Amino acid sequence: MVRDELKNKAYYDKEIEELIHWIKVGKDDLKEGDYSKDIKGSVANGIYDYSLSKCFAIYSRGDSIEEIKKSCLELVDDYYLAFKNGGIDYKYYHPRHEGPELINTLSLAILCDVDGKHLEKLLEVAKTAPKLQIINHFLNYWGEGEEVEESHRFDKGYSGLNKMFTLANEEVLSKKLMQKYLKNWYGSDHRVLLKDTYEHDNTNYVGYWAFEAAAFVKMRGLDDSSFRDNVYYPKDMIILDKI
């Protein structure tokens, strides 16, 4: 059964097939093409974008948690590939694009229990990112965050989540804040590139999912019963704790 009912399984089958195709084309181009450094970086970053979209799409389609974890490991490899080929350089950071991508990647890594060599790759790249409060909260899951004294304007889009992280283990207030965060999730500026994409055939819609919310729930062991049925909350990812 599909998890995102805005599209049917046939749509996701086709979308995932296309994403896999373009990932392969990109990797073949990197191996065989005689490209400049800038072109290689662009191709590698495209692979990473497709790989992240594939994680969203297979969750939306209703794939098993095991398949999602497999795609997450591939995502980390592709994130690292983009970094090594110059496709990710946080000196030229654009908050509305690289910020949400990184937060989704870190969140999926937490939910999928990424470890070993894959975790080493992930952290090597992520630790070069700008020192933002929201990013450091997730890096702290692995003990790799750094204290941030001043808030960046990008953090405003995650202010509710940032506040939850500062509450330690205040569960009652965290639940209320999470309900509010999910209620307003779609309207945030950081979701602007996702808005209404399901209505257009040429936008490669892959689903609306607040993976960062589920990652927070896992990190804190928060009872999610009061917001578990929110349409943007990827509740099935939490069962990874039981595998």
Secondary structure as GFF3:
##gff-version 3
##sequence-region A 1 243
A	DSSP	alpha_helix	9	32	.	.	.	ID=ss1
A	DSSP	alpha_helix	37	61	.	.	.	ID=ss2
A	DSSP	alpha_helix	65	84	.	.	.	ID=ss3
A	DSSP	three_ten_helix	90	92	.	.	.	ID=ss4
A	DSSP	alpha_helix	95	111	.	.	.	ID=ss5
A	DSSP	alpha_helix	116	126	.	.	.	ID=ss6
A	DSSP	alpha_helix	133	139	.	.	.	ID=ss7
A	DSSP	three_ten_helix	140	142	.	.	.	ID=ss8
A	DSSP	three_ten_helix	153	158	.	.	.	ID=ss9
A	DSSP	alpha_helix	159	165	.	.	.	ID=ss10
A	DSSP	alpha_helix	171	183	.	.	.	ID=ss11
A	DSSP	three_ten_helix	189	191	.	.	.	ID=ss12
A	DSSP	three_ten_helix	197	199	.	.	.	ID=ss13
A	DSSP	alpha_helix	211	220	.	.	.	ID=ss14
A	DSSP	three_ten_helix	235	242	.	.	.	ID=ss15
###
